[in-house]
Amino acid sequence: MRGAGFQSIVVLTGAGISAESGVPTFRGPDGLWEGHRVEDVATPQAFRRDPALVQAFYDARRAALARVAPNPAHDALARLDAEWSGNLLIVTQNVDDLHERAGAARMVHMHGELKSALCLACGERQEAPETLSDGPACTRCAAHGRLRPDIVWFGEMPYHMDRIEAALAACDLFVSIGTSGAVYPAAGFVQGARHYGAHTLEINLDPSEGTHFFDEARHGRAGELVPAWVDELLQR
Ligand code: OAD
C-alpha cells in the first residue's frame, strides 16, 4: 500500500472497529442481539408492535455510550482525516459516536445515530434526550411521545446514499474496517468501488462474507491494523 498515488479515499466502518472499545458487535458470540431477536428490536414492525421494548433497548444502548471511549482505530482514522490532503469520506454503519469523539469530521452515519431522535409527527431529526421511553416532546412541533430512535431499521432506507455513491464512484482507494459484509447496501460498496477502478482493502478480525471481492485483506484487530495502515498511507 503506497500513500502516493491515491487521491480519494472512502473508508467503511462497522461494529468491529468499536469492539475494542467494549461495544458489542452484532454477529459475534457476545452479539448485541443476544436475548433479542432482530425482528423484535430492529424493524419498524417491532416498534409498532411493542414500542416500549424497542425504546428501552435503545435507551440502554444510548446510556452505554457514556461507559465507552474511542480506541486506537478511531484515533487513527481521525488522524487520517486531519492529515490527508486528498478527498476522504468515512462511512460508518455504527450508531455509536466514537468516530466523532475521536475527532473525525469527514464522516457520515448511514444507519443513523443513538444520539439522534426522529419525530414521527413532523419528521424532524434532533438531538436525543437521555431517554425516549418516557415520551418527551419534539423540539420542533412539541408533539409528545412521537420521538423514535433515529436508527435505520431493517427494511428502511439508509441515510446519505447519494453522497456515498458519489464518493464510491470517485474514490481510488476503498477500505472496509470491522464489518462482516452481511448487510446491504454497505456490503456491496466494495463491488461498486471496484467497478469504478478503486483499489480495495479489507481490515477485519477474520475474513468477511465478501472477502473475495477485495484486492487485499489484512486480518487481525482493528486497534493494531488501522493505526499501522494510516501510518503507511501518511508515510510515517
Ligand atoms: P457485525 O457484527 O456483523 O460484524 C462485525 C465484524 O467485525 C465481524 O466480521 C468481526 O469478525 C469483526 N471484528 C470483531 N472484533 C474486531 C476487532 N477487534 N477488529 C477488527 N474486526 C473485528 O457488524 P456490522 O458488519 O457492522 O445495522 O453489521 C452491519 C449492520 O448489521 C449494523 O450496522 C447493524 C446490523 O444490523 C443496523 O443497526 C441498521
Boltz pocket constraint, residues with backbone or C-beta under 6 A from the ligand:
constraints:
  - pocket:
      binder: B
      contacts: [[A, 13], [A, 14], [A, 15], [A, 16], [A, 17], [A, 19], [A, 20], [A, 25], [A, 26], [A, 27], [A, 28], [A, 42], [A, 93], [A, 94], [A, 111], [A, 151], [A, 152], [A, 153], [A, 154], [A, 177], [A, 178], [A, 179], [A, 180], [A, 181], [A, 182], [A, 183], [A, 203], [A, 204], [A, 205], [A, 206], [A, 207], [A, 208], [A, 220], [A, 221], [A, 222], [A, 223]]
      max_distance: 6.0
